[in-house]
């Protein structure tokens, strides 16, 4: 195999490897007010969304947080507890 073919093959394998690491393979909707969770092997993106009662109606709360490895391996329930305990 020539040097050029080896170089192209190694680049293709590297790109495939990076896609596997960073492509979100799982999408979940939590029961706390339609929060979305996108998971990959190296990160987890959570779009927190919940409603709180205020004096004259409801207020909707939105926040997006990114959890990188190793925090992305925590359960959604654990992340939810940590997120709301910091508020």
PyMOL Python script that loads the backbone (N, CA, C, O; Angstrom):
from pymol import cmd

cmd.read_pdbstr("""\
ATOM      1  N   UNK A   1       0.848  -1.165   0.000  1.00  0.00           N
ATOM      2  CA  UNK A   1       0.000   0.000   0.000  1.00  0.00           C
ATOM      3  C   UNK A   1       0.903   1.242   0.000  1.00  0.00           C
ATOM      4  O   UNK A   1       1.872   1.316   0.757  1.00  0.00           O
ATOM      5  N   UNK A   2       0.580   2.189  -0.839  1.00  0.00           N
ATOM      6  CA  UNK A   2       1.415   3.383  -0.955  1.00  0.00           C
ATOM      7  C   UNK A   2       1.206   4.311   0.242  1.00  0.00           C
ATOM      8  O   UNK A   2       0.245   4.171   0.999  1.00  0.00           O
ATOM      9  N   UNK A   3       2.134   5.263   0.394  1.00  0.00           N
ATOM     10  CA  UNK A   3       2.049   6.207   1.508  1.00  0.00           C
ATOM     11  C   UNK A   3       0.801   7.067   1.421  1.00  0.00           C
ATOM     12  O   UNK A   3       0.191   7.388   2.441  1.00  0.00           O
ATOM     13  N   UNK A   4       0.418   7.442   0.207  1.00  0.00           N
ATOM     14  CA  UNK A   4      -0.757   8.297   0.024  1.00  0.00           C
ATOM     15  C   UNK A   4      -2.031   7.566   0.457  1.00  0.00           C
ATOM     16  O   UNK A   4      -2.888   8.147   1.123  1.00  0.00           O
ATOM     17  N   UNK A   5      -2.150   6.295   0.079  1.00  0.00           N
ATOM     18  CA  UNK A   5      -3.324   5.516   0.467  1.00  0.00           C
ATOM     19  C   UNK A   5      -3.381   5.322   1.981  1.00  0.00           C
ATOM     20  O   UNK A   5      -4.457   5.385   2.575  1.00  0.00           O
ATOM     21  N   UNK A   6      -2.220   5.086   2.610  1.00  0.00           N
ATOM     22  CA  UNK A   6      -2.180   4.926   4.060  1.00  0.00           C
ATOM     23  C   UNK A   6      -2.608   6.209   4.760  1.00  0.00           C
ATOM     24  O   UNK A   6      -3.333   6.173   5.754  1.00  0.00           O
ATOM     25  N   UNK A   7      -2.153   7.343   4.232  1.00  0.00           N
ATOM     26  CA  UNK A   7      -2.502   8.630   4.834  1.00  0.00           C
ATOM     27  C   UNK A   7      -4.001   8.890   4.713  1.00  0.00           C
ATOM     28  O   UNK A   7      -4.637   9.314   5.678  1.00  0.00           O
ATOM     29  N   UNK A   8      -4.570   8.638   3.533  1.00  0.00           N
ATOM     30  CA  UNK A   8      -6.004   8.842   3.321  1.00  0.00           C
ATOM     31  C   UNK A   8      -6.802   7.897   4.210  1.00  0.00           C
ATOM     32  O   UNK A   8      -7.792   8.306   4.816  1.00  0.00           O
ATOM     33  N   UNK A   9      -6.385   6.649   4.292  1.00  0.00           N
ATOM     34  CA  UNK A   9      -7.075   5.666   5.125  1.00  0.00           C
ATOM     35  C   UNK A   9      -7.031   6.060   6.602  1.00  0.00           C
ATOM     36  O   UNK A   9      -8.033   5.934   7.305  1.00  0.00           O
ATOM     37  N   UNK A  10      -5.880   6.534   7.074  1.00  0.00           N
ATOM     38  CA  UNK A  10      -5.785   6.935   8.479  1.00  0.00           C
ATOM     39  C   UNK A  10      -6.648   8.165   8.763  1.00  0.00           C
ATOM     40  O   UNK A  10      -7.212   8.274   9.852  1.00  0.00           O
ATOM     41  N   UNK A  11      -6.762   9.086   7.814  1.00  0.00           N
ATOM     42  CA  UNK A  11      -7.628  10.252   7.988  1.00  0.00           C
ATOM     43  C   UNK A  11      -9.089   9.821   8.038  1.00  0.00           C
ATOM     44  O   UNK A  11      -9.848  10.307   8.878  1.00  0.00           O
ATOM     45  N   UNK A  12      -9.488   8.924   7.157  1.00  0.00           N
ATOM     46  CA  UNK A  12     -10.872   8.440   7.132  1.00  0.00           C
ATOM     47  C   UNK A  12     -11.211   7.718   8.437  1.00  0.00           C
ATOM     48  O   UNK A  12     -12.284   7.932   9.001  1.00  0.00           O
ATOM     49  N   UNK A  13     -10.316   6.875   8.912  1.00  0.00           N
ATOM     50  CA  UNK A  13     -10.545   6.159  10.165  1.00  0.00           C
ATOM     51  C   UNK A  13     -10.618   7.141  11.331  1.00  0.00           C
ATOM     52  O   UNK A  13     -11.446   6.972  12.226  1.00  0.00           O
ATOM     53  N   UNK A  14      -9.765   8.161  11.332  1.00  0.00           N
ATOM     54  CA  UNK A  14      -9.802   9.180  12.383  1.00  0.00           C
ATOM     55  C   UNK A  14     -11.109   9.948  12.401  1.00  0.00           C
ATOM     56  O   UNK A  14     -11.660  10.207  13.471  1.00  0.00           O
ATOM     57  N   UNK A  15     -11.616  10.318  11.224  1.00  0.00           N
ATOM     58  CA  UNK A  15     -12.885  11.046  11.142  1.00  0.00           C
ATOM     59  C   UNK A  15     -14.035  10.171  11.629  1.00  0.00           C
ATOM     60  O   UNK A  15     -14.908  10.649  12.355  1.00  0.00           O
ATOM     61  N   UNK A  16     -14.047   8.910  11.244  1.00  0.00           N
ATOM     62  CA  UNK A  16     -15.093   7.986  11.701  1.00  0.00           C
ATOM     63  C   UNK A  16     -15.039   7.832  13.223  1.00  0.00           C
ATOM     64  O   UNK A  16     -16.076   7.820  13.886  1.00  0.00           O
ATOM     65  N   UNK A  17     -13.837   7.714  13.768  1.00  0.00           N
ATOM     66  CA  UNK A  17     -13.673   7.593  15.216  1.00  0.00           C
ATOM     67  C   UNK A  17     -14.207   8.830  15.936  1.00  0.00           C
ATOM     68  O   UNK A  17     -14.897   8.703  16.947  1.00  0.00           O
ATOM     69  N   UNK A  18     -13.895  10.030  15.426  1.00  0.00           N
ATOM     70  CA  UNK A  18     -14.384  11.264  16.042  1.00  0.00           C
ATOM     71  C   UNK A  18     -15.902  11.375  15.946  1.00  0.00           C
ATOM     72  O   UNK A  18     -16.550  11.850  16.879  1.00  0.00           O
ATOM     73  N   UNK A  19     -16.473  10.940  14.822  1.00  0.00           N
ATOM     74  CA  UNK A  19     -17.929  10.966  14.685  1.00  0.00           C
ATOM     75  C   UNK A  19     -18.595  10.055  15.715  1.00  0.00           C
ATOM     76  O   UNK A  19     -19.630  10.400  16.285  1.00  0.00           O
ATOM     77  N   UNK A  20     -17.995   8.899  15.944  1.00  0.00           N
ATOM     78  CA  UNK A  20     -18.544   7.971  16.937  1.00  0.00           C
ATOM     79  C   UNK A  20     -18.485   8.588  18.331  1.00  0.00           C
ATOM     80  O   UNK A  20     -19.420   8.430  19.116  1.00  0.00           O
ATOM     81  N   UNK A  21     -17.392   9.291  18.649  1.00  0.00           N
ATOM     82  CA  UNK A  21     -17.258   9.897  19.974  1.00  0.00           C
ATOM     83  C   UNK A  21     -18.210  11.060  20.196  1.00  0.00           C
ATOM     84  O   UNK A  21     -18.753  11.214  21.290  1.00  0.00           O
ATOM     85  N   UNK A  22     -18.419  11.881  19.172  1.00  0.00           N
ATOM     86  CA  UNK A  22     -19.135  13.136  19.370  1.00  0.00           C
ATOM     87  C   UNK A  22     -20.544  13.174  18.797  1.00  0.00           C
ATOM     88  O   UNK A  22     -21.237  14.174  18.984  1.00  0.00           O
ATOM     89  N   UNK A  23     -20.992  12.148  18.120  1.00  0.00           N
ATOM     90  CA  UNK A  23     -22.340  12.141  17.558  1.00  0.00           C
ATOM     91  C   UNK A  23     -23.339  11.730  18.635  1.00  0.00           C
ATOM     92  O   UNK A  23     -23.172  10.674  19.246  1.00  0.00           O
ATOM     93  N   UNK A  24     -24.376  12.535  18.888  1.00  0.00           N
ATOM     94  CA  UNK A  24     -25.363  12.154  19.907  1.00  0.00           C
ATOM     95  C   UNK A  24     -26.201  10.961  19.441  1.00  0.00           C
ATOM     96  O   UNK A  24     -26.896  11.039  18.428  1.00  0.00           O
ATOM     97  N   UNK A  25     -26.130   9.882  20.173  1.00  0.00           N
ATOM     98  CA  UNK A  25     -26.806   8.647  19.773  1.00  0.00           C
ATOM     99  C   UNK A  25     -28.138   8.439  20.486  1.00  0.00           C
ATOM    100  O   UNK A  25     -28.902   7.546  20.118  1.00  0.00           O
ATOM    101  N   UNK A  26     -28.425   9.250  21.496  1.00  0.00           N
ATOM    102  CA  UNK A  26     -29.631   9.024  22.285  1.00  0.00           C
ATOM    103  C   UNK A  26     -30.318  10.356  22.579  1.00  0.00           C
ATOM    104  O   UNK A  26     -29.663  11.334  22.939  1.00  0.00           O
ATOM    105  N   UNK A  27     -31.640  10.388  22.424  1.00  0.00           N
ATOM    106  CA  UNK A  27     -32.445  11.570  22.753  1.00  0.00           C
ATOM    107  C   UNK A  27     -33.550  11.132  23.693  1.00  0.00           C
ATOM    108  O   UNK A  27     -34.288  10.190  23.405  1.00  0.00           O
ATOM    109  N   UNK A  28     -33.660  11.822  24.823  1.00  0.00           N
ATOM    110  CA  UNK A  28     -34.693  11.509  25.809  1.00  0.00           C
ATOM    111  C   UNK A  28     -35.433  12.786  26.180  1.00  0.00           C
ATOM    112  O   UNK A  28     -34.885  13.883  26.079  1.00  0.00           O
ATOM    113  N   UNK A  29     -36.660  12.637  26.603  1.00  0.00           N
ATOM    114  CA  UNK A  29     -37.437  13.749  27.143  1.00  0.00           C
ATOM    115  C   UNK A  29     -37.769  13.405  28.588  1.00  0.00           C
ATOM    116  O   UNK A  29     -38.403  12.386  28.862  1.00  0.00           O
ATOM    117  N   UNK A  30     -37.341  14.257  29.506  1.00  0.00           N
ATOM    118  CA  UNK A  30     -37.580  14.019  30.923  1.00  0.00           C
ATOM    119  C   UNK A  30     -38.994  14.434  31.301  1.00  0.00           C
ATOM    120  O   UNK A  30     -39.654  15.170  30.568  1.00  0.00           O
ATOM    121  N   UNK A  31     -39.446  13.959  32.441  1.00  0.00           N
ATOM    122  CA  UNK A  31     -40.821  14.208  32.879  1.00  0.00           C
ATOM    123  C   UNK A  31     -40.967  15.460  33.741  1.00  0.00           C
ATOM    124  O   UNK A  31     -42.019  15.658  34.348  1.00  0.00           O
ATOM    125  N   UNK A  32     -39.950  16.304  33.812  1.00  0.00           N
ATOM    126  CA  UNK A  32     -40.015  17.482  34.682  1.00  0.00           C
ATOM    127  C   UNK A  32     -40.501  18.736  33.963  1.00  0.00           C
ATOM    128  O   UNK A  32     -40.297  19.844  34.459  1.00  0.00           O
ATOM    129  N   UNK A  33     -41.118  18.588  32.839  1.00  0.00           N
ATOM    130  CA  UNK A  33     -41.581  19.752  32.092  1.00  0.00           C
ATOM    131  C   UNK A  33     -40.977  19.806  30.708  1.00  0.00           C
ATOM    132  O   UNK A  33     -40.725  20.885  30.173  1.00  0.00           O
ATOM    133  N   UNK A  34     -40.748  18.664  30.139  1.00  0.00           N
ATOM    134  CA  UNK A  34     -40.236  18.536  28.772  1.00  0.00           C
ATOM    135  C   UNK A  34     -38.776  18.932  28.615  1.00  0.00           C
ATOM    136  O   UNK A  34     -38.419  19.537  27.604  1.00  0.00           O
ATOM    137  N   UNK A  35     -37.934  18.617  29.565  1.00  0.00           N
ATOM    138  CA  UNK A  35     -36.498  18.807  29.409  1.00  0.00           C
ATOM    139  C   UNK A  35     -35.974  17.772  28.426  1.00  0.00           C
ATOM    140  O   UNK A  35     -36.348  16.601  28.488  1.00  0.00           O
ATOM    141  N   UNK A  36     -35.101  18.211  27.514  1.00  0.00           N
ATOM    142  CA  UNK A  36     -34.510  17.323  26.507  1.00  0.00           C
ATOM    143  C   UNK A  36     -33.104  16.931  26.919  1.00  0.00           C
ATOM    144  O   UNK A  36     -32.374  17.738  27.494  1.00  0.00           O
ATOM    145  N   UNK A  37     -32.718  15.681  26.626  1.00  0.00           N
ATOM    146  CA  UNK A  37     -31.372  15.194  26.902  1.00  0.00           C
ATOM    147  C   UNK A  37     -30.824  14.563  25.629  1.00  0.00           C
ATOM    148  O   UNK A  37     -31.446  13.672  25.050  1.00  0.00           O
ATOM    149  N   UNK A  38     -29.649  15.034  25.196  1.00  0.00           N
ATOM    150  CA  UNK A  38     -28.947  14.470  24.050  1.00  0.00           C
ATOM    151  C   UNK A  38     -27.644  13.892  24.570  1.00  0.00           C
ATOM    152  O   UNK A  38     -26.854  14.607  25.188  1.00  0.00           O
ATOM    153  N   UNK A  39     -27.405  12.599  24.329  1.00  0.00           N
ATOM    154  CA  UNK A  39     -26.241  11.924  24.887  1.00  0.00           C
ATOM    155  C   UNK A  39     -25.310  11.428  23.797  1.00  0.00           C
ATOM    156  O   UNK A  39     -25.752  10.969  22.744  1.00  0.00           O
ATOM    157  N   UNK A  40     -24.011  11.527  24.064  1.00  0.00           N
ATOM    158  CA  UNK A  40     -22.997  10.899  23.223  1.00  0.00           C
ATOM    159  C   UNK A  40     -22.001  10.220  24.162  1.00  0.00           C
ATOM    160  O   UNK A  40     -22.208  10.199  25.376  1.00  0.00           O
ATOM    161  N   UNK A  41     -20.932   9.672  23.613  1.00  0.00           N
ATOM    162  CA  UNK A  41     -19.957   8.992  24.461  1.00  0.00           C
ATOM    163  C   UNK A  41     -19.118   9.959  25.286  1.00  0.00           C
ATOM    164  O   UNK A  41     -18.584   9.575  26.326  1.00  0.00           O
ATOM    165  N   UNK A  42     -18.992  11.222  24.837  1.00  0.00           N
ATOM    166  CA  UNK A  42     -18.111  12.169  25.516  1.00  0.00           C
ATOM    167  C   UNK A  42     -18.824  13.333  26.184  1.00  0.00           C
ATOM    168  O   UNK A  42     -18.198  14.058  26.958  1.00  0.00           O
ATOM    169  N   UNK A  43     -20.097  13.540  25.919  1.00  0.00           N
ATOM    170  CA  UNK A  43     -20.816  14.657  26.527  1.00  0.00           C
ATOM    171  C   UNK A  43     -22.301  14.354  26.601  1.00  0.00           C
ATOM    172  O   UNK A  43     -22.796  13.416  25.977  1.00  0.00           O
ATOM    173  N   UNK A  44     -22.998  15.168  27.379  1.00  0.00           N
ATOM    174  CA  UNK A  44     -24.454  15.097  27.484  1.00  0.00           C
ATOM    175  C   UNK A  44     -24.961  16.533  27.519  1.00  0.00           C
ATOM    176  O   UNK A  44     -24.501  17.333  28.333  1.00  0.00           O
ATOM    177  N   UNK A  45     -25.905  16.865  26.642  1.00  0.00           N
ATOM    178  CA  UNK A  45     -26.511  18.192  26.609  1.00  0.00           C
ATOM    179  C   UNK A  45     -27.919  18.070  27.171  1.00  0.00           C
ATOM    180  O   UNK A  45     -28.712  17.246  26.717  1.00  0.00           O
ATOM    181  N   UNK A  46     -28.219  18.904  28.168  1.00  0.00           N
ATOM    182  CA  UNK A  46     -29.546  18.894  28.780  1.00  0.00           C
ATOM    183  C   UNK A  46     -30.152  20.277  28.607  1.00  0.00           C
ATOM    184  O   UNK A  46     -29.585  21.272  29.058  1.00  0.00           O
ATOM    185  N   UNK A  47     -31.289  20.335  27.963  1.00  0.00           N
ATOM    186  CA  UNK A  47     -32.069  21.562  27.849  1.00  0.00           C
ATOM    187  C   UNK A  47     -33.115  21.525  28.955  1.00  0.00           C
ATOM    188  O   UNK A  47     -34.192  20.953  28.782  1.00  0.00           O
ATOM    189  N   UNK A  48     -32.791  22.145  30.101  1.00  0.00           N
ATOM    190  CA  UNK A  48     -33.695  22.143  31.241  1.00  0.00           C
ATOM    191  C   UNK A  48     -34.874  23.048  30.947  1.00  0.00           C
ATOM    192  O   UNK A  48     -34.695  24.178  30.492  1.00  0.00           O
ATOM    193  N   UNK A  49     -36.080  22.561  31.202  1.00  0.00           N
ATOM    194  CA  UNK A  49     -37.304  23.328  30.984  1.00  0.00           C
ATOM    195  C   UNK A  49     -38.323  22.893  32.032  1.00  0.00           C
ATOM    196  O   UNK A  49     -38.716  21.727  32.082  1.00  0.00           O
ATOM    197  N   UNK A  50     -38.745  23.835  32.863  1.00  0.00           N
ATOM    198  CA  UNK A  50     -39.797  23.511  33.825  1.00  0.00           C
ATOM    199  C   UNK A  50     -40.582  24.769  34.154  1.00  0.00           C
ATOM    200  O   UNK A  50     -40.119  25.888  33.936  1.00  0.00           O
ATOM    201  N   UNK A  51     -41.758  24.564  34.675  1.00  0.00           N
ATOM    202  CA  UNK A  51     -42.647  25.665  35.032  1.00  0.00           C
ATOM    203  C   UNK A  51     -42.652  25.852  36.543  1.00  0.00           C
ATOM    204  O   UNK A  51     -42.626  24.886  37.305  1.00  0.00           O
ATOM    205  N   UNK A  52     -42.685  27.109  36.956  1.00  0.00           N
ATOM    206  CA  UNK A  52     -42.827  27.418  38.372  1.00  0.00           C
ATOM    207  C   UNK A  52     -44.021  28.337  38.548  1.00  0.00           C
ATOM    208  O   UNK A  52     -44.276  29.213  37.722  1.00  0.00           O
ATOM    209  N   UNK A  53     -44.738  28.127  39.620  1.00  0.00           N
ATOM    210  CA  UNK A  53     -45.894  28.984  39.913  1.00  0.00           C
ATOM    211  C   UNK A  53     -45.417  30.288  40.538  1.00  0.00           C
ATOM    212  O   UNK A  53     -44.623  30.284  41.479  1.00  0.00           O
ATOM    213  N   UNK A  54     -45.900  31.384  40.016  1.00  0.00           N
ATOM    214  CA  UNK A  54     -45.651  32.689  40.609  1.00  0.00           C
ATOM    215  C   UNK A  54     -46.994  33.299  40.984  1.00  0.00           C
ATOM    216  O   UNK A  54     -48.036  32.679  40.772  1.00  0.00           O
ATOM    217  N   UNK A  55     -46.980  34.475  41.525  1.00  0.00           N
ATOM    218  CA  UNK A  55     -48.207  35.058  42.073  1.00  0.00           C
ATOM    219  C   UNK A  55     -49.315  35.207  41.033  1.00  0.00           C
ATOM    220  O   UNK A  55     -50.479  34.964  41.349  1.00  0.00           O
ATOM    221  N   UNK A  56     -48.986  35.599  39.806  1.00  0.00           N
ATOM    222  CA  UNK A  56     -50.015  35.880  38.802  1.00  0.00           C
ATOM    223  C   UNK A  56     -49.972  34.912  37.621  1.00  0.00           C
ATOM    224  O   UNK A  56     -50.360  35.288  36.515  1.00  0.00           O
ATOM    225  N   UNK A  57     -49.526  33.712  37.819  1.00  0.00           N
ATOM    226  CA  UNK A  57     -49.508  32.747  36.732  1.00  0.00           C
ATOM    227  C   UNK A  57     -48.319  31.809  36.846  1.00  0.00           C
ATOM    228  O   UNK A  57     -47.859  31.483  37.940  1.00  0.00           O
ATOM    229  N   UNK A  58     -47.840  31.390  35.700  1.00  0.00           N
ATOM    230  CA  UNK A  58     -46.717  30.456  35.668  1.00  0.00           C
ATOM    231  C   UNK A  58     -45.550  31.101  34.950  1.00  0.00           C
ATOM    232  O   UNK A  58     -45.720  31.916  34.043  1.00  0.00           O
ATOM    233  N   UNK A  59     -44.362  30.714  35.378  1.00  0.00           N
ATOM    234  CA  UNK A  59     -43.142  31.188  34.746  1.00  0.00           C
ATOM    235  C   UNK A  59     -42.408  29.965  34.203  1.00  0.00           C
ATOM    236  O   UNK A  59     -42.269  28.964  34.905  1.00  0.00           O
ATOM    237  N   UNK A  60     -41.944  30.038  32.977  1.00  0.00           N
ATOM    238  CA  UNK A  60     -41.231  28.916  32.369  1.00  0.00           C
ATOM    239  C   UNK A  60     -39.736  29.202  32.442  1.00  0.00           C
ATOM    240  O   UNK A  60     -39.285  30.297  32.107  1.00  0.00           O
ATOM    241  N   UNK A  61     -38.990  28.222  32.876  1.00  0.00           N
ATOM    242  CA  UNK A  61     -37.556  28.336  33.095  1.00  0.00           C
ATOM    243  C   UNK A  61     -36.832  27.508  32.040  1.00  0.00           C
ATOM    244  O   UNK A  61     -37.114  26.319  31.888  1.00  0.00           O
ATOM    245  N   UNK A  62     -35.902  28.122  31.308  1.00  0.00           N
ATOM    246  CA  UNK A  62     -35.104  27.426  30.298  1.00  0.00           C
ATOM    247  C   UNK A  62     -33.625  27.615  30.608  1.00  0.00           C
ATOM    248  O   UNK A  62     -33.189  28.716  30.944  1.00  0.00           O
ATOM    249  N   UNK A  63     -32.865  26.547  30.494  1.00  0.00           N
ATOM    250  CA  UNK A  63     -31.408  26.629  30.609  1.00  0.00           C
ATOM    251  C   UNK A  63     -30.807  25.424  29.895  1.00  0.00           C
ATOM    252  O   UNK A  63     -31.341  24.317  29.974  1.00  0.00           O
ATOM    253  N   UNK A  64     -29.704  25.642  29.204  1.00  0.00           N
ATOM    254  CA  UNK A  64     -28.993  24.558  28.531  1.00  0.00           C
ATOM    255  C   UNK A  64     -27.659  24.353  29.224  1.00  0.00           C
ATOM    256  O   UNK A  64     -26.894  25.300  29.408  1.00  0.00           O
ATOM    257  N   UNK A  65     -27.382  23.113  29.608  1.00  0.00           N
ATOM    258  CA  UNK A  65     -26.113  22.777  30.247  1.00  0.00           C
ATOM    259  C   UNK A  65     -25.472  21.628  29.488  1.00  0.00           C
ATOM    260  O   UNK A  65     -26.151  20.731  28.988  1.00  0.00           O
ATOM    261  N   UNK A  66     -24.143  21.677  29.415  1.00  0.00           N
ATOM    262  CA  UNK A  66     -23.362  20.618  28.780  1.00  0.00           C
ATOM    263  C   UNK A  66     -22.545  19.937  29.868  1.00  0.00           C
ATOM    264  O   UNK A  66     -21.823  20.596  30.616  1.00  0.00           O
ATOM    265  N   UNK A  67     -22.660  18.627  29.952  1.00  0.00           N
ATOM    266  CA  UNK A  67     -21.913  17.829  30.914  1.00  0.00           C
ATOM    267  C   UNK A  67     -20.912  16.984  30.139  1.00  0.00           C
ATOM    268  O   UNK A  67     -21.294  16.136  29.334  1.00  0.00           O
ATOM    269  N   UNK A  68     -19.611  17.225  30.391  1.00  0.00           N
ATOM    270  CA  UNK A  68     -18.562  16.475  29.715  1.00  0.00           C
ATOM    271  C   UNK A  68     -18.171  15.261  30.543  1.00  0.00           C
ATOM    272  O   UNK A  68     -18.517  15.157  31.720  1.00  0.00           O
ATOM    273  N   UNK A  69     -17.444  14.345  29.910  1.00  0.00           N
ATOM    274  CA  UNK A  69     -16.977  13.134  30.568  1.00  0.00           C
ATOM    275  C   UNK A  69     -16.186  13.524  31.805  1.00  0.00           C
ATOM    276  O   UNK A  69     -15.359  14.429  31.694  1.00  0.00           O
ATOM    277  N   UNK A  70     -16.362  12.940  32.939  1.00  0.00           N
ATOM    278  CA  UNK A  70     -17.139  11.776  33.331  1.00  0.00           C
ATOM    279  C   UNK A  70     -18.549  12.110  33.817  1.00  0.00           C
ATOM    280  O   UNK A  70     -19.324  11.200  34.109  1.00  0.00           O
ATOM    281  N   UNK A  71     -18.897  13.401  33.912  1.00  0.00           N
ATOM    282  CA  UNK A  71     -20.231  13.761  34.410  1.00  0.00           C
ATOM    283  C   UNK A  71     -21.346  13.327  33.474  1.00  0.00           C
ATOM    284  O   UNK A  71     -22.492  13.203  33.907  1.00  0.00           O
ATOM    285  N   UNK A  72     -21.044  13.093  32.206  1.00  0.00           N
ATOM    286  CA  UNK A  72     -22.091  12.651  31.279  1.00  0.00           C
ATOM    287  C   UNK A  72     -22.549  11.228  31.571  1.00  0.00           C
ATOM    288  O   UNK A  72     -23.575  10.794  31.048  1.00  0.00           O
ATOM    289  N   UNK A  73     -21.822  10.511  32.380  1.00  0.00           N
ATOM    290  CA  UNK A  73     -22.187   9.136  32.720  1.00  0.00           C
ATOM    291  C   UNK A  73     -23.160   9.063  33.895  1.00  0.00           C
ATOM    292  O   UNK A  73     -23.674   7.989  34.210  1.00  0.00           O
ATOM    293  N   UNK A  74     -23.412  10.201  34.545  1.00  0.00           N
ATOM    294  CA  UNK A  74     -24.376  10.211  35.651  1.00  0.00           C
ATOM    295  C   UNK A  74     -25.783  10.021  35.101  1.00  0.00           C
ATOM    296  O   UNK A  74     -26.072  10.374  33.958  1.00  0.00           O
ATOM    297  N   UNK A  75     -26.642   9.463  35.925  1.00  0.00           N
ATOM    298  CA  UNK A  75     -28.025   9.259  35.496  1.00  0.00           C
ATOM    299  C   UNK A  75     -28.722  10.609  35.374  1.00  0.00           C
ATOM    300  O   UNK A  75     -28.308  11.597  35.980  1.00  0.00           O
ATOM    301  N   UNK A  76     -29.779  10.628  34.585  1.00  0.00           N
ATOM    302  CA  UNK A  76     -30.543  11.862  34.411  1.00  0.00           C
ATOM    303  C   UNK A  76     -31.153  12.316  35.730  1.00  0.00           C
ATOM    304  O   UNK A  76     -31.265  13.516  35.983  1.00  0.00           O
ATOM    305  N   UNK A  77     -31.544  11.376  36.561  1.00  0.00           N
ATOM    306  CA  UNK A  77     -32.122  11.716  37.862  1.00  0.00           C
ATOM    307  C   UNK A  77     -31.081  12.386  38.763  1.00  0.00           C
ATOM    308  O   UNK A  77     -31.391  13.351  39.462  1.00  0.00           O
ATOM    309  N   UNK A  78     -29.856  11.878  38.743  1.00  0.00           N
ATOM    310  CA  UNK A  78     -28.777  12.467  39.542  1.00  0.00           C
ATOM    311  C   UNK A  78     -28.450  13.879  39.044  1.00  0.00           C
ATOM    312  O   UNK A  78     -28.268  14.790  39.852  1.00  0.00           O
ATOM    313  N   UNK A  79     -28.375  14.065  37.733  1.00  0.00           N
ATOM    314  CA  UNK A  79     -28.126  15.397  37.177  1.00  0.00           C
ATOM    315  C   UNK A  79     -29.246  16.361  37.539  1.00  0.00           C
ATOM    316  O   UNK A  79     -29.004  17.533  37.827  1.00  0.00           O
ATOM    317  N   UNK A  80     -30.471  15.856  37.520  1.00  0.00           N
ATOM    318  CA  UNK A  80     -31.630  16.684  37.871  1.00  0.00           C
ATOM    319  C   UNK A  80     -31.546  17.132  39.330  1.00  0.00           C
ATOM    320  O   UNK A  80     -31.799  18.298  39.634  1.00  0.00           O
ATOM    321  N   UNK A  81     -31.193  16.219  40.231  1.00  0.00           N
ATOM    322  CA  UNK A  81     -31.054  16.565  41.645  1.00  0.00           C
ATOM    323  C   UNK A  81     -29.960  17.609  41.849  1.00  0.00           C
ATOM    324  O   UNK A  81     -30.152  18.576  42.586  1.00  0.00           O
ATOM    325  N   UNK A  82     -28.814  17.416  41.196  1.00  0.00           N
ATOM    326  CA  UNK A  82     -27.712  18.367  41.332  1.00  0.00           C
ATOM    327  C   UNK A  82     -28.081  19.725  40.752  1.00  0.00           C
ATOM    328  O   UNK A  82     -27.749  20.761  41.328  1.00  0.00           O
ATOM    329  N   UNK A  83     -28.760  19.723  39.623  1.00  0.00           N
ATOM    330  CA  UNK A  83     -29.113  20.979  38.955  1.00  0.00           C
ATOM    331  C   UNK A  83     -30.074  21.799  39.805  1.00  0.00           C
ATOM    332  O   UNK A  83     -29.869  22.998  39.995  1.00  0.00           O
ATOM    333  N   UNK A  84     -31.114  21.165  40.314  1.00  0.00           N
ATOM    334  CA  UNK A  84     -32.120  21.898  41.075  1.00  0.00           C
ATOM    335  C   UNK A  84     -31.671  22.209  42.501  1.00  0.00           C
ATOM    336  O   UNK A  84     -32.211  23.125  43.121  1.00  0.00           O
ATOM    337  N   UNK A  85     -30.700  21.472  43.037  1.00  0.00           N
ATOM    338  CA  UNK A  85     -30.204  21.789  44.380  1.00  0.00           C
ATOM    339  C   UNK A  85     -29.307  23.027  44.353  1.00  0.00           C
ATOM    340  O   UNK A  85     -29.132  23.683  45.380  1.00  0.00           O
ATOM    341  N   UNK A  86     -28.736  23.354  43.184  1.00  0.00           N
ATOM    342  CA  UNK A  86     -27.884  24.538  43.062  1.00  0.00           C
ATOM    343  C   UNK A  86     -28.684  25.806  42.831  1.00  0.00           C
ATOM    344  O   UNK A  86     -28.103  26.891  42.805  1.00  0.00           O
ATOM    345  N   UNK A  87     -29.989  25.711  42.663  1.00  0.00           N
ATOM    346  CA  UNK A  87     -30.824  26.894  42.377  1.00  0.00           C
ATOM    347  C   UNK A  87     -31.268  27.542  43.649  1.00  0.00           C
ATOM    348  O   UNK A  87     -31.977  28.548  43.614  1.00  0.00           O
TER     349      UNK A  87
END
""", "prot")
cmd.dss("prot")
cmd.show_as("cartoon", "prot")
cmd.util.cbc("prot")
cmd.orient("prot")
